[in-house]
Amino acid sequence: MKQLSGEVKCDNCSSANASGFCKDCNESYCKECIDKHKEWSRFSKHVILGLEEAMKAPTQSPIDKEVASHVKTILSAISGREAEIREQGEAVKEEIRSFLKSLMSSLQDK
């Protein structure tokens, strides 16, 4: 939020005073830019707060959200890989047992 002499300026056009704040973009916008922001399909589901409400509300930066998303993806991949490794480990144990049984059997036959 750009603040000049007590007024918050629009982060997009920088010429008008901001009237709202997009929680998703973490930026302040003037009325005209808010209207444009809502028109674009990519931003249509973004949450726009009034400035007073935005100043009181805790914010999470887009970077924090992106990091959290990546962490979830990584943890999910690790969890899946861990299950694969356990399954493969059990299969390897079974192969070793089978090989040892075969070896013991052939040694006893001699």
N, C-alpha and C positions, 0 to 999 in steps of 0.2 A: 504494500500500500504506500503510494507516494503521498506524503503529507507535506503541504506547503502552508505555512501560517495558519494552522488549525483546520485547513480544508484538505480533503482527500481527493487527489486527482485521479482521473481514469488511467489505468495502467495500459490501456490499448491506444487511445488517441492522445493522451497527455494534455489535451487542451481544455476539456470540460471537467467539472467537479463530478466525482463518482457518486452514484446513488445506490449502488449495490455491490455485492461481493460474491464471486463464484467460488464455492468451497472446493470444487474439483480442480479448477485451474489455479486457485490460490491468488486470484487477482481481483482488483476493484474495477468496476466499469460504470460509465455514465449511462443514462437512460437509453440513448441511441445505440450504444455498443451492446447493452443488455438485450435490446430488441433484436439486434443482428445475431447475437450469441444464441438466442433461443431459436432463431430461424434455421441455423445450420444443423443438419441432422446429426453431425458428429458430436455436437454439444447440447442437443435438445434435452437430454436427461440430466444435465448438470444442475446442481442445487444452487440457486441464487438467493442470497440473504440480503436484507436491508443492512445498511452500514452499521447502525447501532447494534443490531442483533449480531452481526459478524464480529464486531469488536469485543462482544461479551463471550462469544462462542469459542471454545478451543478449536484450533485448526490443525490439520495434518497436511503436510506438504505433498504435492504429487510425487516427489521423489520417495518419501516415506511409504506411500501407497504402492509405488512400483517395487520398492525393495521388499515390502511385505508379500507382494504377489510372487516375486522371484523366490523368496524363502519358502513359500508354500509349495511352489513347483519343485524346488530342489528337494525338500523334505519328502514329498510324495514319490519322487524318483528314487531317492535313497531307500525308502521303505519298500518299494517294489523290488529294487535290486537286492535288498537284504533277504527278502522272501525267496528270490531266485537262488541266491547263494546257499541258503539253508537247504533248499530242495536238492541242489546239485551236490552239496556236502553229504546228504543222506544217500544219494545214488552212488557216490564214490565209496562211502563206507560199505555199502552193499556189494559193490564190485570187489573190494579188498577182501571181504568175508568169503565171497564165492571163490576168489582166487586162492585164498588160504586153505579152504576146504578141499579144493581140487588138488592143491600141492600136498596137503597132508594125506589125502587118499592115495595119490601116486607114490608117496614115500612109504606108506604102509604096505602097498602092493609089492614093493621090492624086497 
